[in-house]
Amino acid sequence: MNDMPTAPAITSIDHRRTAAAPSARPAATPSLGELAGAAKADRNRAVDLYRVVAMAAVAVGHWIAMAISVNPDGSLNGGNASAKTHHSRGSVGSFR
């Protein structure tokens, strides 16, 4: 005999719809100047610039490291560029 509890059977489905609450209008998107003005006065903007540059460098580096080739049947093959070229192995290690 099975001692596992069973879930109750669903006997009916509630088809009533509830009235949707009126949606609030979304606030206007603040401008870049408004966002900058709302930041702390002692915020170091150079650090923000360094962060943006670092994130862009990582994104571009990953994009460049992609090796795409076309197979004889016309399908695309993607891979790691450093694994395909032997002369780039030393330079890749210097970025780590």
C-alpha positions as CSV (number, residue, x, y, z in Angstrom):
1,M,0.0,0.0,0.0
2,N,1.2,3.5,-0.9
3,D,1.7,5.7,2.2
4,M,2.5,8.9,0.2
5,P,0.0,11.7,0.8
6,T,-2.0,12.6,-2.3
7,A,-2.9,16.1,-3.4
8,P,-6.6,17.0,-3.2
9,A,-8.4,16.8,-6.5
10,I,-9.4,20.1,-8.2
11,T,-13.1,20.2,-8.4
12,S,-13.8,23.7,-9.8
13,I,-12.0,26.6,-11.2
14,D,-12.9,30.2,-10.2
15,H,-13.6,32.2,-13.3
16,R,-14.3,35.5,-11.7
17,R,-12.2,38.4,-12.8
18,T,-11.2,41.0,-10.3
19,A,-11.3,44.7,-11.3
20,A,-7.8,45.8,-12.1
21,A,-6.5,48.8,-10.1
22,P,-6.1,51.9,-12.2
23,S,-2.5,52.1,-13.4
24,A,-0.5,55.0,-12.2
25,R,1.1,57.0,-14.9
26,P,4.8,56.4,-15.0
27,A,7.0,59.2,-13.9
28,A,8.9,61.1,-16.6
29,T,12.4,59.8,-17.1
30,P,14.9,62.2,-15.5
31,S,17.4,63.8,-17.7
32,L,21.2,63.2,-17.3
33,G,21.6,66.6,-15.7
34,E,18.9,65.9,-13.1
35,L,20.5,62.6,-12.3
36,A,23.9,64.2,-11.9
37,G,22.5,66.9,-9.7
38,A,20.8,64.4,-7.5
39,A,24.2,62.7,-6.7
40,K,26.2,63.4,-3.6
41,A,28.3,66.6,-3.9
42,D,31.4,64.8,-2.8
43,R,31.1,62.0,-5.4
44,N,34.3,61.4,-7.3
45,R,33.3,61.6,-11.0
46,A,36.7,60.3,-12.2
47,V,36.0,57.0,-10.5
48,D,32.7,56.8,-12.3
49,L,34.5,57.4,-15.6
50,Y,37.1,54.7,-14.8
51,R,34.3,52.2,-14.1
52,V,32.6,53.0,-17.4
53,V,35.9,52.7,-19.3
54,A,36.7,49.4,-17.6
55,M,33.2,47.9,-18.4
56,A,33.5,49.0,-22.0
57,A,37.0,47.5,-22.2
58,V,35.8,44.1,-20.8
59,A,32.9,44.1,-23.3
60,V,35.1,44.9,-26.3
61,G,37.7,42.4,-25.1
62,H,35.2,39.6,-25.0
63,W,33.8,40.6,-28.4
64,I,37.3,40.7,-29.9
65,A,38.2,37.3,-28.4
66,M,35.4,35.6,-30.4
67,A,36.6,33.5,-33.3
68,I,33.9,32.9,-35.9
69,S,34.4,30.6,-38.8
70,V,32.2,29.2,-41.5
71,N,32.1,25.4,-41.9
72,P,32.1,23.8,-45.4
73,D,28.4,23.0,-45.0
74,G,27.7,26.8,-44.4
75,S,27.1,26.6,-40.7
76,L,28.9,29.0,-38.3
77,N,31.4,27.8,-35.7
78,G,32.3,30.0,-32.8
79,G,35.2,29.6,-30.4
80,N,37.9,31.2,-28.4
81,A,40.4,33.2,-30.5
82,S,43.3,32.5,-28.1
83,A,42.8,28.8,-28.5
84,K,43.0,29.1,-32.3
85,T,46.1,31.2,-32.6
86,H,49.3,30.2,-30.9
87,H,51.0,33.6,-31.0
88,S,48.3,35.3,-28.8
89,R,48.7,33.0,-25.8
90,G,51.4,35.2,-24.2
91,S,49.5,38.4,-24.6
92,V,46.3,36.9,-23.2
93,G,48.2,36.0,-20.0
94,S,49.4,39.5,-19.6
95,F,45.8,40.8,-19.4
96,R,44.9,38.5,-16.5
